[in-house]
Amino acid sequence: MYPTELTSPYLDRFSAAAAQRYEALGIERDDPDRPKKIAALNSEAFGAPVVLFCYLDRTMGPGQWGTQGCTCRRSCCC
């Protein structure tokens, strides 16, 4: 998902955003159960009332990806 060699300023921004997110969720950085807590919150969709998953075959081209993106966006905004 991210480049293996993430450099500044992107690494700094990513680290700061992650620290803020975990702080807001009440998860300490040095908590040994941190990965389990994050996975649990993730599987619960962070308390969202609805979760929408959109799938598209990898063989589809940029045009289909763009159309799918617009479709998913319209579904979320209605």
C-alpha positions in Angstrom: 0.0 0.0 0.0 2.8 2.4 0.9 6.3 2.6 -0.7 8.9 0.6 1.2 11.1 3.6 1.6 8.7 6.3 2.7 10.6 9.5 3.1 10.1 12.9 4.7 7.7 14.8 4.6 5.4 11.9 3.9 6.8 9.6 6.7 6.5 12.5 9.2 2.9 13.2 8.2 2.0 9.5 8.2 3.5 9.1 11.7 1.8 12.2 13.1 -1.6 11.1 11.6 -1.3 7.6 13.0 -0.4 8.9 16.5 -3.4 11.2 16.5 -5.7 8.4 15.3 -4.6 6.0 18.0 -4.7 8.7 20.7 -8.3 9.5 19.7 -9.1 5.7 19.9 -7.5 5.5 23.3 -4.8 3.0 22.2 -1.3 3.6 23.7 1.7 3.4 21.3 3.5 0.9 23.6 0.4 -1.3 24.3 1.3 -4.9 23.6 -2.3 -5.6 22.6 -2.4 -2.7 20.2 -2.6 -4.8 17.0 -5.4 -6.8 18.4 -7.3 -3.7 19.5 -6.8 -2.1 16.0 -8.0 -5.3 14.3 -11.1 -5.4 16.5 -12.0 -1.8 15.8 -11.4 -2.4 12.1 -13.6 -5.4 12.0 -16.4 -3.4 13.7 -15.9 -0.6 11.1 -15.0 1.8 13.9 -18.7 2.0 14.9 -20.0 3.0 11.5 -23.8 2.2 11.1 -23.3 0.9 7.6 -20.3 -0.6 5.6 -20.2 -0.7 1.8 -17.8 -2.9 0.0 -17.2 -2.4 -3.7 -15.4 -5.0 -5.8 -14.1 -4.9 -9.3 -12.1 -7.5 -11.2 -8.4 -6.7 -11.5 -8.5 -7.1 -15.3 -10.7 -4.0 -15.7 -9.0 -0.9 -17.0 -8.9 2.7 -15.8 -12.3 3.5 -17.3 -14.0 0.9 -15.3 -12.2 1.8 -12.2 -13.3 5.4 -12.6 -16.9 4.4 -13.2 -16.8 2.1 -10.2 -15.4 5.0 -8.1 -18.2 7.3 -9.2 -20.8 4.7 -8.5 -19.5 4.0 -5.0 -19.2 7.7 -4.3 -22.8 8.3 -5.3 -24.0 5.5 -3.2 -22.3 7.0 -0.1 -23.6 10.6 -0.7 -27.3 9.8 -1.3 
